[in-house]
Amino acid sequence: MAKVHAFPQVESPSFSPSSTSYMSSKSETFTIWMKSLVMQTNGCTVFNENGEIVYRVDNYDKKGSNEVYLMDLKGNVLFTILRRKLFLFRRWRGYKSDGLKLKTQKPYFQIKRSSEIFEGDLSCQITVRSRDAQETFHYKLETLAGKLAFKVTNSNGEIVAEAKRKQSSEGVLLGDDVLTLAVEPHVDHSFITALVTVYGLMHRKL
């Protein structure tokens, strides 16, 4: 498989690890490699435009685990993602790490399938609660052409993030486990990466 941008540079990310929200005023492009950098584990690694690692998931359990953690480079847990089976349906819940025990928290987001997988197609409804839990926001995740390509739209149908297979600077497609993720301005990168994590779990890629 071709290299991802460049060999990952293990440097401190530009944001503060103590920040609870990772946003910018301009669009950002990330590279997602559906592999863990830890030997013999599943997971994914996310690089910024400079080739620096900014997020990672190291799944020591089997693929499609019921509980995984999205971390920053230093290992600080940003989201705990749990899968729950309710009757015949599976839902994923994401808990934002804020020092509270999971049992005392309400999920920051919930994802449920709105359609079954059919010839590779998948559609999911996403519900996100506000910081004060007084409001909820709705998003939709839809499969695009390609094994892991997808887009995330808000309730107005506007695209807030889109992932597709990455190409090299010469226009050569990389492996189908290497994606380019474009995130629109003022959208929490860590939240979008948490959605990528759930999407990978659905497809048993991490």
KERO-995078 format. One record per atom (N, C-alpha, C): residue number from 1; atom name; x, y, z. Coordinates in steps of 0.02 Angstrom, whole numbers, plus 50000, padded with zeros to 5 digits. Each point is the difference from the previous one (the first is absolute). Example, Ala and Ser with C-alpha at 12.3 -4.5 7.8 and 13.67 -1.06 7.14 Angstrom:
KERO-995078
(atom 1,"N",(50660,49716,50390))
(atom 1,"CA",(49955,50059,50000))
(atom 1,"C",(50045,50060,50000))
(atom 2,"N",(49982,50053,49964))
(atom 2,"CA",(50042,50059,50003))
(atom 2,"C",(49961,50055,50037))
END
This chain:
KERO-995078
(atom 1,"N",(50042,49941,50000))
(atom 1,"CA",(49958,50059,50000))
(atom 1,"C",(50044,50062,50000))
(atom 2,"N",(49981,50051,49963))
(atom 2,"CA",(50039,50062,49998))
(atom 2,"C",(49999,50034,50067))
(atom 3,"N",(50049,50043,50011))
(atom 3,"CA",(50004,50035,50064))
(atom 3,"C",(49944,50051,50005))
(atom 4,"N",(49981,50016,50061))
(atom 4,"CA",(49949,50049,50013))
(atom 4,"C",(50033,50068,50007))
(atom 5,"N",(49994,50042,49948))
(atom 5,"CA",(50027,50068,49999))
(atom 5,"C",(50075,49998,50009))
(atom 6,"N",(50022,49985,50059))
(atom 6,"CA",(50070,49990,50017))
(atom 6,"C",(50000,49956,50061))
(atom 7,"N",(50056,49972,50019))
(atom 7,"CA",(50000,49960,50061))
(atom 7,"C",(49979,50044,50058))
(atom 8,"N",(49954,49977,50042))
(atom 8,"CA",(49972,50043,50052))
(atom 8,"C",(50053,50030,50046))
(atom 9,"N",(49994,50065,50010))
(atom 9,"CA",(50044,50035,50046))
(atom 9,"C",(49967,50002,50068))
(atom 10,"N",(50029,49970,50050))
(atom 10,"CA",(49970,49998,50066))
(atom 10,"C",(50019,50064,50036))
(atom 11,"N",(49959,50052,49991))
(atom 11,"CA",(50012,50064,50031))
(atom 11,"C",(49937,50021,50037))
(atom 12,"N",(50008,50050,50043))
(atom 12,"CA",(49942,50025,50036))
(atom 12,"C",(49954,50035,49952))
(atom 13,"N",(49934,49988,50005))
(atom 13,"CA",(49953,50035,49956))
(atom 13,"C",(49997,50073,50017))
(atom 14,"N",(49974,50040,49953))
(atom 14,"CA",(50000,50072,50008))
(atom 14,"C",(49948,50025,50050))
(atom 15,"N",(49950,49958,50016))
(atom 15,"CA",(49949,50020,50048))
(atom 15,"C",(50020,49979,50070))
(atom 16,"N",(49966,50029,50048))
(atom 16,"CA",(50013,49983,50070))
(atom 16,"C",(49965,49935,50018))
(atom 17,"N",(50035,49950,50029))
(atom 17,"CA",(49969,49936,50017))
(atom 17,"C",(49943,50008,50050))
(atom 18,"N",(49999,50055,50038))
(atom 18,"CA",(49948,50009,50050))
(atom 18,"C",(49936,50029,49970))
(atom 19,"N",(50003,50021,49937))
(atom 19,"CA",(49941,50028,49968))
(atom 19,"C",(49947,49947,49991))
(atom 20,"N",(49937,50019,50009))
(atom 20,"CA",(49945,49952,49992))
(atom 20,"C",(49969,50003,49931))
(atom 21,"N",(50022,50047,49959))
(atom 21,"CA",(49972,50006,49933))
(atom 21,"C",(50055,50019,49952))
(atom 22,"N",(50005,49965,49944))
(atom 22,"CA",(50053,50012,49952))
(atom 22,"C",(49969,50026,49936))
(atom 23,"N",(50003,50065,49990))
(atom 23,"CA",(49970,50032,49941))
(atom 23,"C",(50049,50049,49971))
(atom 24,"N",(49986,50021,49938))
(atom 24,"CA",(50038,50054,49970))
(atom 24,"C",(49953,50041,49957))
(atom 25,"N",(50022,50061,49982))
(atom 25,"CA",(49958,50045,49961))
(atom 25,"C",(50006,49987,49925))
(atom 26,"N",(50040,49950,49981))
(atom 26,"CA",(50006,49983,49930))
(atom 26,"C",(49992,49925,49992))
(atom 27,"N",(49987,49979,49939))
(atom 27,"CA",(49993,49928,49988))
(atom 27,"C",(50067,49965,50012))
(atom 28,"N",(49996,49938,50023))
(atom 28,"CA",(50060,49960,50015))
(atom 28,"C",(49995,49934,49964))
(atom 29,"N",(50058,49975,49980))
(atom 29,"CA",(50003,49935,49966))
(atom 29,"C",(50045,49953,50040))
(atom 30,"N",(49975,49941,50014))
(atom 30,"CA",(50037,49950,50039))
(atom 30,"C",(50009,49937,49958))
(atom 31,"N",(50049,49961,50017))
(atom 31,"CA",(50010,49934,49971))
(atom 31,"C",(49985,49947,50052))
(atom 32,"N",(49956,49954,49983))
(atom 32,"CA",(49982,49946,50046))
(atom 32,"C",(50029,49935,49974))
(atom 33,"N",(50037,49967,50042))
(atom 33,"CA",(50027,49934,49984))
(atom 33,"C",(49966,49950,50045))
(atom 34,"N",(49962,49954,49972))
(atom 34,"CA",(49962,49952,50040))
(atom 34,"C",(50045,49945,50028))
(atom 35,"N",(50053,50022,50033))
(atom 35,"CA",(50047,49956,50032))
(atom 35,"C",(50022,50032,50066))
(atom 36,"N",(50016,49959,50049))
(atom 36,"CA",(50029,50024,50062))
(atom 36,"C",(50076,49999,49993))
(atom 37,"N",(50033,50047,50032))
(atom 37,"CA",(50074,50001,50000))
(atom 37,"C",(50028,49952,50053))
(atom 38,"N",(49955,49972,50042))
(atom 38,"CA",(50021,49952,50050))
(atom 38,"C",(49998,49930,49969))
(atom 39,"N",(50053,49963,50008))
(atom 39,"CA",(50005,49934,49969))
(atom 39,"C",(49944,49953,50024))
(atom 40,"N",(49972,49962,49953))
(atom 40,"CA",(49952,49948,50014))
(atom 40,"C",(49936,50026,50033))
(atom 41,"N",(49981,50061,49984))
(atom 41,"CA",(49936,50027,50023))
(atom 41,"C",(49962,50028,49940))
(atom 42,"N",(49935,50007,50008))
(atom 42,"CA",(49958,50032,49950))
(atom 42,"C",(49995,50074,50017))
(atom 43,"N",(49974,50039,49954))
(atom 43,"CA",(49992,50071,50016))
(atom 43,"C",(50008,50043,49939))
(atom 44,"N",(50009,50065,50012))
(atom 44,"CA",(50013,50046,49945))
(atom 44,"C",(50044,50057,50026))
(atom 45,"N",(50032,50034,49953))
(atom 45,"CA",(50045,50056,50016))
(atom 45,"C",(49982,50058,49954))
(atom 46,"N",(49996,50060,50029))
(atom 46,"CA",(49981,50059,49962))
(atom 46,"C",(50057,50050,50000))
(atom 47,"N",(50017,50025,49940))
(atom 47,"CA",(50054,50047,49991))
(atom 47,"C",(49973,50067,49976))
(atom 48,"N",(50033,50055,50020))
(atom 48,"CA",(49980,50065,49973))
(atom 48,"C",(50036,50013,49935))
(atom 49,"N",(49993,50061,49973))
(atom 49,"CA",(50029,50016,49935))
(atom 49,"C",(50076,50000,50000))
(atom 50,"N",(50031,50005,50060))
(atom 50,"CA",(50073,49999,50006))
(atom 50,"C",(50027,49929,50011))
(atom 51,"N",(49955,49950,49998))
(atom 51,"CA",(50022,49931,50011))
(atom 51,"C",(50009,49983,50073))
(atom 52,"N",(49976,50042,50045))
(atom 52,"CA",(50006,49987,50072))
(atom 52,"C",(49939,49961,50025))
(atom 53,"N",(50010,49955,50047))
(atom 53,"CA",(49945,49962,50029))
(atom 53,"C",(49961,50046,50047))
(atom 54,"N",(49934,50002,49991))
(atom 54,"CA",(49959,50041,50044))
(atom 54,"C",(49949,49958,50038))
(atom 55,"N",(49977,49945,49971))
(atom 55,"CA",(49952,49955,50034))
(atom 55,"C",(50020,49928,49987))
(atom 56,"N",(49980,49957,50046))
(atom 56,"CA",(50014,49929,49989))
(atom 56,"C",(49950,49957,50039))
(atom 57,"N",(49988,49941,49974))
(atom 57,"CA",(49959,49950,50033))
(atom 57,"C",(50041,49935,50000))
(atom 58,"N",(50013,49973,50059))
(atom 58,"CA",(50036,49937,50006))
(atom 58,"C",(49952,49950,50032))
(atom 59,"N",(49974,49955,49960))
(atom 59,"CA",(49951,49951,50024))
(atom 59,"C",(50036,49934,50014))
(atom 60,"N",(50010,49984,50064))
(atom 60,"CA",(50035,49940,50018))
(atom 60,"C",(49955,49938,49998))
(atom 61,"N",(49935,50012,49992))
(atom 61,"CA",(49952,49945,49996))
(atom 61,"C",(49992,49979,49927))
(atom 62,"N",(49952,49957,49987))
(atom 62,"CA",(49986,49978,49931))
(atom 62,"C",(49971,50058,49961))
(atom 63,"N",(50001,49994,49933))
(atom 63,"CA",(49970,50051,49958))
(atom 63,"C",(49926,50006,50016))
(atom 64,"N",(49974,50062,49996))
(atom 64,"CA",(49929,50010,50015))
(atom 64,"C",(49986,49996,50075))
(atom 65,"N",(50048,50020,50040))
(atom 65,"CA",(49993,49997,50073))
(atom 65,"C",(49940,50041,50023))
(atom 66,"N",(49973,49982,50058))
(atom 66,"CA",(49943,50037,50029))
(atom 66,"C",(50020,50063,50037))
(atom 67,"N",(50065,50010,50010))
(atom 67,"CA",(50024,50059,50036))
(atom 67,"C",(50069,50019,49975))
(atom 68,"N",(50006,50061,49974))
(atom 68,"CA",(50065,50024,49977))
(atom 68,"C",(50009,50072,50023))
(atom 69,"N",(50062,50025,49995))
(atom 69,"CA",(50016,50067,50025))
(atom 69,"C",(50035,50039,49945))
(atom 70,"N",(49974,50061,49988))
(atom 70,"CA",(50034,50046,49956))
(atom 70,"C",(50046,50043,50042))
(atom 71,"N",(50064,50002,49981))
(atom 71,"CA",(50050,50036,50039))
(atom 71,"C",(50037,50051,49958))
(atom 72,"N",(50032,50047,50033))
(atom 72,"CA",(50047,50044,49965))
(atom 72,"C",(50068,49966,49999))
(atom 73,"N",(50050,50034,49974))
(atom 73,"CA",(50066,49971,49993))
(atom 73,"C",(50029,49977,50067))
(atom 74,"N",(49986,50039,50053))
(atom 74,"CA",(50029,49985,50066))
(atom 74,"C",(49962,49947,50039))
(atom 75,"N",(49946,49974,49970))
(atom 75,"CA",(49962,49947,50034))
(atom 75,"C",(49944,50026,50043))
(atom 76,"N",(49985,50065,49997))
(atom 76,"CA",(49942,50027,50036))
(atom 76,"C",(49936,49977,49964))
(atom 77,"N",(49955,49969,50038))
(atom 77,"CA",(49937,49976,49970))
(atom 77,"C",(49953,50058,49988))
(atom 78,"N",(49978,50007,49938))
(atom 78,"CA",(49954,50053,49980))
(atom 78,"C",(49928,49976,49998))
(atom 79,"N",(49991,49939,49975))
(atom 79,"CA",(49933,49969,49997))
(atom 79,"C",(50006,49927,50019))
(atom 80,"N",(49952,49977,50038))
(atom 80,"CA",(49989,49928,50010))
(atom 80,"C",(49940,49980,49959))
(atom 81,"N",(50008,49951,49958))
(atom 81,"CA",(49947,49979,49954))
(atom 81,"C",(49976,49930,50019))
(atom 82,"N",(49936,49994,50013))
(atom 82,"CA",(49970,49937,50022))
(atom 82,"C",(49948,49978,49950))
(atom 83,"N",(49997,49935,49989))
(atom 83,"CA",(49947,49972,49957))
(atom 83,"C",(49952,49962,50044))
(atom 84,"N",(49935,50012,49989))
(atom 84,"CA",(49948,49967,50038))
(atom 84,"C",(49950,49968,49952))
(atom 85,"N",(49979,49940,50016))
(atom 85,"CA",(49950,49966,49959))
(atom 85,"C",(49933,50007,50033))
(atom 86,"N",(49953,50032,49966))
(atom 86,"CA",(49932,50009,50025))
(atom 86,"C",(49953,49960,49954))
(atom 87,"N",(49974,49946,50027))
(atom 87,"CA",(49960,49954,49960))
(atom 87,"C",(50041,49977,49940))
(atom 88,"N",(49977,50013,49939))
(atom 88,"CA",(50035,49977,49940))
(atom 88,"C",(50047,50055,49973))
(atom 89,"N",(50002,50058,50033))
(atom 89,"CA",(50037,50056,49973))
(atom 89,"C",(50061,50016,50043))
(atom 90,"N",(50052,50025,49968))
(atom 90,"CA",(50060,50021,50035))
(atom 90,"C",(50006,50076,49997))
(atom 91,"N",(50018,50029,50056))
(atom 91,"CA",(50012,50072,50003))
(atom 91,"C",(50068,50013,50031))
(atom 92,"N",(50030,50053,49977))
(atom 92,"CA",(50065,50020,50027))
(atom 92,"C",(49992,50066,50037))
(atom 93,"N",(50032,50005,50057))
(atom 93,"CA",(49997,50060,50041))
(atom 93,"C",(50070,50026,50013))
(atom 94,"N",(50008,50065,49994))
(atom 94,"CA",(50065,50030,50012))
(atom 94,"C",(49997,50045,50061))
(atom 95,"N",(50045,49988,50047))
(atom 95,"CA",(50003,50038,50062))
(atom 95,"C",(50063,50043,49999))
(atom 96,"N",(49991,50065,50007))
(atom 96,"CA",(50057,50046,49999))
(atom 96,"C",(50034,49998,50068))
(atom 97,"N",(50065,49993,49999))
(atom 97,"CA",(50037,49993,50063))
(atom 97,"C",(50004,50068,50034))
(atom 98,"N",(49970,50004,50059))
(atom 98,"CA",(50002,50063,50039))
(atom 98,"C",(50012,49987,50074))
(atom 99,"N",(50029,49942,50015))
(atom 99,"CA",(50017,49984,50070))
(atom 99,"C",(49945,49966,50038))
(atom 100,"N",(49941,49992,49970))
(atom 100,"CA",(49945,49967,50034))
(atom 100,"C",(49998,49926,49981))
(atom 101,"N",(49974,49960,50045))
(atom 101,"CA",(49992,49929,49984))
(atom 101,"C",(49944,49991,49949))
(atom 102,"N",(50008,49950,49958))
(atom 102,"CA",(49951,49989,49947))
(atom 102,"C",(49929,49990,50027))
(atom 103,"N",(49995,49967,50058))
(atom 103,"CA",(49934,49986,50028))
(atom 103,"C",(49962,50064,50018))
(atom 104,"N",(50037,50055,50011))
(atom 104,"CA",(49967,50063,50019))
(atom 104,"C",(49992,50047,49941))
(atom 105,"N",(50020,49978,49940))
(atom 105,"CA",(49997,50043,49941))
(atom 105,"C",(49942,49981,49954))
(atom 106,"N",(49978,50049,49964))
(atom 106,"CA",(49957,49988,49943))
(atom 106,"C",(50044,50000,49938))
(atom 107,"N",(49984,49959,49950))
(atom 107,"CA",(50043,49998,49941))
(atom 107,"C",(50001,50067,49963))
(atom 108,"N",(50058,50019,49977))
(atom 108,"CA",(50006,50061,49960))
(atom 108,"C",(49968,49991,49932))
(atom 109,"N",(50008,49940,49971))
(atom 109,"CA",(49966,49985,49937))
(atom 109,"C",(49977,49927,49999))
(atom 110,"N",(49950,49987,49959))
(atom 110,"CA",(49975,49933,49989))
(atom 110,"C",(49992,49989,49924))
(atom 111,"N",(50016,49940,49978))
(atom 111,"CA",(49995,49983,49929))
(atom 111,"C",(49957,49938,49993))
(atom 112,"N",(49954,50003,49955))
(atom 112,"CA",(49961,49940,49984))
(atom 112,"C",(49993,49995,49924))
(atom 113,"N",(49998,49938,49976))
(atom 113,"CA",(49992,49990,49929))
(atom 113,"C",(49928,50016,49981))
(atom 114,"N",(49994,50036,49944))
(atom 114,"CA",(49933,50013,49974))
(atom 114,"C",(49985,49956,49940))
(atom 115,"N",(50050,49961,49979))
(atom 115,"CA",(49989,49951,49947))
(atom 115,"C",(50050,49944,50008))
(atom 116,"N",(49983,49942,49974))
(atom 116,"CA",(50045,49944,50003))
(atom 116,"C",(50053,50006,49945))
(atom 117,"N",(50056,49966,50009))
(atom 117,"CA",(50050,49999,49948))
(atom 117,"C",(49973,49963,49940))
(atom 118,"N",(50002,50032,49942))
(atom 118,"CA",(49976,49968,49939))
(atom 118,"C",(50048,50020,49944))
(atom 119,"N",(50037,49952,49976))
(atom 119,"CA",(50050,50011,49948))
(atom 119,"C",(50047,50056,50020))
(atom 120,"N",(50019,50000,50064))
(atom 120,"CA",(50050,50048,50024))
(atom 120,"C",(49972,50065,50026))
(atom 121,"N",(49934,50012,49990))
(atom 121,"CA",(49971,50063,50022))
(atom 121,"C",(49982,49998,50074))
(atom 122,"N",(50009,50056,50033))
(atom 122,"CA",(49985,50004,50071))
(atom 122,"C",(49980,50071,50016))
(atom 123,"N",(49947,50009,50037))
(atom 123,"CA",(49978,50065,50022))
(atom 123,"C",(49988,49999,50075))
(atom 124,"N",(50024,50052,50035))
(atom 124,"CA",(49994,50002,50073))
(atom 124,"C",(49974,50068,50022))
(atom 125,"N",(49959,50000,50051))
(atom 125,"CA",(49976,50061,50031))
(atom 125,"C",(50041,50014,50063))
(atom 126,"N",(50021,50062,50008))
(atom 126,"CA",(50043,50020,50056))
(atom 126,"C",(49965,50054,50040))
(atom 127,"N",(49995,49990,50064))
(atom 127,"CA",(49971,50050,50045))
(atom 127,"C",(50054,50024,50048))
(atom 128,"N",(50008,50065,50005))
(atom 128,"CA",(50052,50030,50042))
(atom 128,"C",(49966,50047,50049))
(atom 129,"N",(50019,49997,50063))
(atom 129,"CA",(49971,50045,50050))
(atom 129,"C",(50047,50059,50010))
(atom 130,"N",(49971,50057,50018))
(atom 130,"CA",(50040,50060,50013))
(atom 130,"C",(50037,49992,50066))
(atom 131,"N",(50046,50046,50012))
(atom 131,"CA",(50040,49996,50061))
(atom 131,"C",(49957,50000,50063))
(atom 132,"N",(49946,50039,50000))
(atom 132,"CA",(49956,50003,50058))
(atom 132,"C",(49943,49950,49997))
(atom 133,"N",(50000,49958,49948))
(atom 133,"CA",(49950,49947,49991))
(atom 133,"C",(49930,50028,49990))
(atom 134,"N",(49994,50064,49983))
(atom 134,"CA",(49934,50030,49990))
(atom 134,"C",(49977,49995,49927))
(atom 135,"N",(50047,49988,49954))
(atom 135,"CA",(49983,49995,49930))
(atom 135,"C",(50030,49937,49970))
(atom 136,"N",(49971,49979,49945))
(atom 136,"CA",(50029,49944,49962))
(atom 136,"C",(50007,50021,49928))
(atom 137,"N",(50052,49974,49968))
(atom 137,"CA",(50014,50015,49930))
(atom 137,"C",(50003,49934,49962))
(atom 138,"N",(49981,50004,49937))
(atom 138,"CA",(49994,49938,49961))
(atom 138,"C",(50045,50002,49939))
(atom 139,"N",(50033,49945,49988))
(atom 139,"CA",(50044,49992,49942))
(atom 139,"C",(49983,49934,49966))
(atom 140,"N",(50026,49992,49940))
(atom 140,"CA",(49990,49938,49963))
(atom 140,"C",(50067,49979,49970))
(atom 141,"N",(50015,49937,50005))
(atom 141,"CA",(50060,49972,49969))
(atom 141,"C",(49978,49952,49945))
(atom 142,"N",(50029,50010,49941))
(atom 142,"CA",(49981,49959,49942))
(atom 142,"C",(50062,49974,49965))
(atom 143,"N",(49995,49938,49977))
(atom 143,"CA",(50054,49970,49961))
(atom 143,"C",(50004,50032,49931))
(atom 144,"N",(50061,50011,49977))
(atom 144,"CA",(50013,50023,49932))
(atom 144,"C",(50031,49942,49960))
(atom 145,"N",(50017,50013,49938))
(atom 145,"CA",(50033,49948,49959))
(atom 145,"C",(50067,49982,50031))
(atom 146,"N",(50011,49936,50012))
(atom 146,"CA",(50062,49979,50032))
(atom 146,"C",(49985,49963,50064))
(atom 147,"N",(50047,49959,50022))
(atom 147,"CA",(49987,49957,50057))
(atom 147,"C",(49988,50039,50064))
(atom 148,"N",(50038,50053,50012))
(atom 148,"CA",(49992,50037,50062))
(atom 148,"C",(49985,50074,49989))
(atom 149,"N",(49988,50020,49939))
(atom 149,"CA",(49986,50070,49986))
(atom 149,"C",(49931,50019,50027))
(atom 150,"N",(49994,50060,50028))
(atom 150,"CA",(49936,50021,50028))
(atom 150,"C",(49998,50076,50006))
(atom 151,"N",(49940,50026,50013))
(atom 151,"CA",(49992,50071,50015))
(atom 151,"C",(49955,50008,50061))
(atom 152,"N",(50010,50055,50035))
(atom 152,"CA",(49958,50018,50058))
(atom 152,"C",(49966,50066,49984))
(atom 153,"N",(49934,50001,50005))
(atom 153,"CA",(49962,50061,49987))
(atom 153,"C",(49962,50021,50062))
(atom 154,"N",(49986,50066,50005))
(atom 154,"CA",(49961,50025,50056))
(atom 154,"C",(49926,49998,49983))
(atom 155,"N",(49959,50027,50045))
(atom 155,"CA",(49927,49996,49990))
(atom 155,"C",(49976,50040,49940))
(atom 156,"N",(50043,50047,49975))
(atom 156,"CA",(49983,50039,49941))
(atom 156,"C",(50024,49967,49935))
(atom 157,"N",(50031,49941,50007))
(atom 157,"CA",(50026,49965,49942))
(atom 157,"C",(50068,50024,49978))
(atom 158,"N",(50032,50044,50039))
(atom 158,"CA",(50067,50025,49983))
(atom 158,"C",(50053,49950,50021))
(atom 159,"N",(50050,49990,49958))
(atom 159,"CA",(50054,49955,50016))
(atom 159,"C",(50047,50032,50051))
(atom 160,"N",(50012,49966,50055))
(atom 160,"CA",(50046,50025,50051))
(atom 160,"C",(50066,49961,50000))
(atom 161,"N",(50000,49941,49971))
(atom 161,"CA",(50061,49960,49995))
(atom 161,"C",(49990,49948,49945))
(atom 162,"N",(50055,49984,49967))
(atom 162,"CA",(49997,49950,49946))
(atom 162,"C",(50065,49962,49997))
(atom 163,"N",(49996,49934,49994))
(atom 163,"CA",(50058,49957,49997))
(atom 163,"C",(49999,49960,49936))
(atom 164,"N",(50056,49995,49967))
(atom 164,"CA",(50006,49959,49940))
(atom 164,"C",(50071,49973,49995))
(atom 165,"N",(50008,49952,49956))
(atom 165,"CA",(50065,49968,49993))
(atom 165,"C",(50054,50050,49981))
(atom 166,"N",(50056,49996,50033))
(atom 166,"CA",(50053,50049,49990))
(atom 166,"C",(50040,49986,49937))
(atom 167,"N",(50020,50054,49966))
(atom 167,"CA",(50044,49996,49942))
(atom 167,"C",(50067,50030,50017))
(atom 168,"N",(50052,49974,49969))
(atom 168,"CA",(50067,50030,50008))
(atom 168,"C",(50003,50064,49959))
(atom 169,"N",(50054,50038,50008))
(atom 169,"CA",(50008,50062,49962))
(atom 169,"C",(50003,49988,49925))
(atom 170,"N",(50016,49937,49980))
(atom 170,"CA",(50001,49983,49929))
(atom 170,"C",(49932,49974,49976))
(atom 171,"N",(49950,50000,50045))
(atom 171,"CA",(49934,49977,49980))
(atom 171,"C",(49989,49926,50006))
(atom 172,"N",(50046,49965,50032))
(atom 172,"CA",(49993,49928,50008))
(atom 172,"C",(49960,49985,50063))
(atom 173,"N",(49949,49957,49994))
(atom 173,"CA",(49959,49982,50057))
(atom 173,"C",(50041,49957,50048))
(atom 174,"N",(49997,50016,50065))
(atom 174,"CA",(50034,49960,50050))
(atom 174,"C",(49954,49942,50020))
(atom 175,"N",(50021,49961,50049))
(atom 175,"CA",(49961,49943,50022))
(atom 175,"C",(49930,50021,50022))
(atom 176,"N",(49952,49952,49997))
(atom 176,"CA",(49931,50018,50017))
(atom 176,"C",(49991,50012,50075))
(atom 177,"N",(50053,49992,50040))
(atom 177,"CA",(49996,50016,50071))
(atom 177,"C",(50032,50067,50016))
(atom 178,"N",(50015,50040,49948))
(atom 178,"CA",(50028,50067,50009))
(atom 178,"C",(49952,50051,49971))
(atom 179,"N",(49975,50045,50042))
(atom 179,"CA",(49949,50047,49980))
(atom 179,"C",(50023,50072,50010))
(atom 180,"N",(49973,50045,49960))
(atom 180,"CA",(50006,50072,50010))
(atom 180,"C",(49935,50024,50032))
(atom 181,"N",(50006,50035,50056))
(atom 181,"CA",(49941,50025,50036))
(atom 181,"C",(50001,50076,49998))
(atom 182,"N",(49951,50030,49967))
(atom 182,"CA",(49993,50073,49997))
(atom 182,"C",(49947,50021,50051))
(atom 183,"N",(50017,50047,50044))
(atom 183,"CA",(49954,50024,50051))
(atom 183,"C",(49990,50075,49991))
(atom 184,"N",(49937,50021,49999))
(atom 184,"CA",(49983,50070,49989))
(atom 184,"C",(50018,50043,50061))
(atom 185,"N",(50005,50066,49990))
(atom 185,"CA",(50017,50045,50056))
(atom 185,"C",(49950,49995,50057))
(atom 186,"N",(50024,50012,50061))
(atom 186,"CA",(49960,50003,50061))
(atom 186,"C",(49964,49934,50015))
(atom 187,"N",(50030,49946,49978))
(atom 187,"CA",(49974,49933,50015))
(atom 187,"C",(50052,49965,50043))
(atom 188,"N",(49978,49969,50054))
(atom 188,"CA",(50045,49967,50047))
(atom 188,"C",(50034,49940,49966))
(atom 189,"N",(50065,50004,49991))
(atom 189,"CA",(50037,49946,49967))
(atom 189,"C",(49996,49935,50040))
(atom 190,"N",(50002,50006,50066))
(atom 190,"CA",(49999,49939,50042))
(atom 190,"C",(49933,49964,49994))
(atom 191,"N",(49946,50039,49994))
(atom 191,"CA",(49934,49970,49991))
(atom 191,"C",(49996,49963,49934))
(atom 192,"N",(50024,50031,49946))
(atom 192,"CA",(49999,49968,49935))
(atom 192,"C",(50043,49937,50001))
(atom 193,"N",(50058,50003,50033))
(atom 193,"CA",(50042,49941,50004))
(atom 193,"C",(49967,49945,50040))
(atom 194,"N",(49960,50018,50051))
(atom 194,"CA",(49961,49950,50037))
(atom 194,"C",(49950,49966,49954))
(atom 195,"N",(49970,50038,49954))
(atom 195,"CA",(49954,49970,49952))
(atom 195,"C",(50037,49953,49953))
(atom 196,"N",(50060,50020,49979))
(atom 196,"CA",(50041,49956,49959))
(atom 196,"C",(50013,49934,50036))
(atom 197,"N",(50013,50005,50065))
(atom 197,"CA",(50013,49941,50041))
(atom 197,"C",(49940,49953,50000))
(atom 198,"N",(49940,50028,50010))
(atom 198,"CA",(49939,49959,49999))
(atom 198,"C",(49991,49969,49931))
(atom 199,"N",(50012,50039,49948))
(atom 199,"CA",(49992,49975,49932))
(atom 199,"C",(50048,49942,49987))
(atom 200,"N",(50061,50005,50025))
(atom 200,"CA",(50048,49946,49994))
(atom 200,"C",(49978,49938,50038))
(atom 201,"N",(49970,50010,50058))
(atom 201,"CA",(49974,49944,50039))
(atom 201,"C",(49943,49964,49964))
(atom 202,"N",(49957,50039,49969))
(atom 202,"CA",(49944,49971,49962))
(atom 202,"C",(50025,49955,49945))
(atom 203,"N",(50055,50021,49968))
(atom 203,"CA",(50028,49962,49944))
(atom 203,"C",(50053,49950,50024))
(atom 204,"N",(50008,49995,50066))
(atom 204,"CA",(50049,49954,50030))
(atom 204,"C",(50070,50011,49971))
(atom 205,"N",(50018,50065,49996))
(atom 205,"CA",(50066,50019,49976))
(atom 205,"C",(50048,50017,50058))
(atom 206,"N",(49972,50005,50061))
(atom 206,"CA",(50043,50015,50057))
(atom 206,"C",(49970,49972,50064))
END
